Amino acid sequence: MKSADLKYKHILKIPGLVVNDFPLCSSPEEFMKYYIAKDFNNKSLQHDIALFKIENGLTKDVLKKDLTIKYCSSKAYNWQNSILTEPISFGKYSYLLHNAIIDDPKPYRQTVKSLVKNMYCWTISLARNKFKIEKFKHSEILSRTT
């Protein structure tokens, strides 16, 4: 482990963090689009319905509120909170997530990057008042707003 990563040592091995703890729909908007359209054959939607324990037949407003509450109490969101002791780049986030996931075999780095991209979208959509993303020419930084 690099000395720069020692401050993250406590979060690298969160017990039981697996790929299935993360949303697979690219954003809450995509989730809601599939849910409202009743596209229950969509594998990402099926996964996220099970992950967040979403009931059938919710209205769009109730669904968004329920999704916000359940996302913000999810294992993935809590893990993200644990690494955001300071602003963090997309690359560093990906690196930390890849090392924290205990799946065997480890997911491909491309899979991890997709999970990070999804987390960025879900976080900005559902926890906008707590986080912000700064975009630069070739990178992005996720940080807390306060």
N, C-alpha and C positions, 0 to 999 in steps of 0.2 A: 504494500500500500504506500502510495506517495505521501510525503509529509504534509503536503497541502490538503490531503484528504482526511487527516487525522480528526479534524473537527466534525467530520461526517461519519466517523467510525460507529457511533451509537445507532445510526439509522440504516447502515448498510445491511444489517441482518435482522430486519423486523420479522418476527416469527410469522411464517405462513403467507407472506406476500407473494401472490402468484398472478400470472397474466389475467386470469379470470376475475380478479378483483377490480379490473379497469373497464370503463365503458368501451364498447366496440363501435357503437354509432359514432360518427365523426363529430357530432354536436347534439345538444339538446333539441335544436330545431329539426335536425334530421330524425331524431327519435320521435318527436311529436308528429312530424309529417307522416311517418310510417304508422304510428299508433292511430292517429285520426283516420287515416285511410284504411285501417284494419288490415295492414299488410303483415299479418302474423306469420307468414312463411319466411320473412326476412330473418336470417340467422343472427345478425347484429341486434335487431330489435328483440328477438327471443332471448338472447343473452342478457340484454340490459333490463328487460322486464323482470327476469329472474333475479338479476343482481340487485336491483332496487326495490324488488317486491311490489311492483306496480299492479294495481287492480285493473280489471277490465271495465270499460264503459265510462271512464272519467271524461268530463268536459275539458276543453283545452285549458281553461283558467285553473281548474282544480289540478289537472295534470301537471302544469308548470309549477304550481306551489308544492305539490307532492314530490316532484322530481328534484326541486331545489333543496328541500329538506333532506331527502334521502341521499342525494349526491354529497351534500355538505356534511353528512355524517358517515360517509363511506370510508372504507379502509384506504382506498386510493387517495382520496382527498386528505385524510389524516396523515398519510405518509408524506404527501406533498407539503403539508403544513410543517412537518418535522424537518424538511430539508431547507425551508425558506427562512433561514436565520439571517440571510442577506440576499440581495438580488442574485439570480442564478441564470446562466445562459442555457439555451436549448441543449447545447452539447454536453454541458456539465450535468444537467437534469437527466439526459439520456444515459450518460455514464453511470450516475448514481442509481438510476432505476434498473439498469441492466445488472448491476452488482447486487441490488437488493432483492430481486426476484429469485425465488428458490425453486422454480420449475426445473425439472430434470428430464430432458436436456434443457439448457438455457435457451431462451428464444433468440432468433436471429436479431441482429442489431436493427435491421429494417423494421421488424415487428415492434421493437421497443420505440423506435422513432415515431411509428404510427400511434402508439399508446400516448407518447408525450404530446404529439400534435392534438390528439383527442382531448387530453387533459387540459391543454391550453384553451381549446375552444369551450369545453364544458365550464372551466373555471371563470373565464371572462364573461360567459353568458349568464351563469347562475350565481357567481360571487363577485360581480363587477365592483362592488363597493369595497371589497377587501384586497383585490389584486389588480395589477396593471401589467401590460406587456409593452415594452419599448422595442420598436423594430428599427434595426439598422440595415445598412446595405447588405450584409451577409450574415446577420445573426439577430437573435431576439433575446431579450432579458425579461424574465418573470420576477416580479417583486411585489411586496405588500404595499398597499396604499398608505398605511399608517405605521 
